[in-house]
Amino acid sequence: MINGTVEPGFEHVRDVFADVLKRQAGGAGAAVAAQLDGRWVVDLWGGPGWSRDSIVMPYSVTKPFAAVCALLLVDRGVLELDAPMQRYWPEFTAPATVRHVLSHQAGVVALDRPVPTESFYDWDRLCALLAAQEPSWEPGTAHGESALFYGHLVGELVRRTDGRTLGRFLAEEVCGPHGLDFHIGLGPEEQARAIELTGLTPAFRAAALDGKPGLYPRAIGNPPGAQDPAVVNSAAWRAAEIPAVNGHGTARAAAGFYSALPRLLSADLLAEATTAQCSGTDAVFGAQTTWGLGFGIDGDDYGMGGLGGNYAGAAGYSFAFLTGHAGDFDRAADLENALRAVLGLGPIPG
């Protein structure tokens, strides 16, 4: 059953969403939201156990939320984009700048030393390992998504310069003031609203490895557990701050974040953050990618996808599709293209 609303004229998006829910195995739920000129033209959710206030983990859709915390400190003069990381984090050994970290050029994407899953729950230990880690390339000479560690690299900058954890900073400076139901590090009330992730089967995980560079399994598998349903559905995982991947929120919040960016950041910094900093073959994922400062860039559009088919971004409108069932990105693309058709726009590239 589909719940929520669409503005008159946007019924086509609801029809496509009904089809998306039918295609998801086991009747798993999802949510889609779109905002245009300050109006919610689409706000839909459906599936077993999914209510208006259900929150779900959309994996890397979390990364721009982390990036904006650091960007706010850049706007305030607390951080400088081209300053070396060591200025703020003296123990950090990779010769990277803040800009390198924000744009996935720092090279700190994999740990050489095997560590247990419990390392995800020990912020100081994981940050110490990252500080000592030799980068996989000379910072600034290549780029590759820091799949598991982006949030720790950015979050430690925030903690060392502001004093607050990234999850607390996000709540107090970004999500709270702008009414965004998105959280990193869940308390009991949020845990009670969290949707169980499904579809993270051995077959799904094997398919995700197909065709990837050798760096990819190292970058996503140590510490182990980020694609293990027993781990990511656990209370310990949800309570921890793992800001590369474990934000939890509504589709409304993910779309609303992009609508809020012009109010969060200065015009000049937002323009810089959403302008290409690097482009080419991603050393971790092997695909052609273009990175801004925390955002994936595609022409004038920017946003971020997340493992399992999640996506949120801006393209003259704000859009988000969050799902509880891991699958491909066709569902998000079908829904965004339905929205674009109503708006008289052509389909998204690719």
Buried (B, 14 or more C-beta within 10 A) or exposed (E): EBEBEBBEEBEEBBEBBBEBBEEBEEEBBBBBBBBBEEEBBBBBBBBEEBEEEBBBBBBBBBBBBBBBBBBBBBBEEBBBBEEBBBBBBEEBBBBBBBBBBBBBBBBBBBBEEEBEBEBBBBBEEBBEBBBBBEBBBEBBEBBBBBBBBBBBBBBBBBBBBBEBBBBBBBBEBBBEEBEBBBBBBBEEEBBEBBBBBBBBEEEBBEEBEEEBBEBBBBBBBBBBBBBBBEBBBBEEBBBBBBBBBBBBBBBBBBBBBBBBBEEBBBEEBBEBBBBBBBEEEBBBBBEEBBBBBBBBBBEEBBBBBBBBBBBBBBBEBBBBBBBBBBBEBEBBBBBBBBBBBBBEBEEBEE
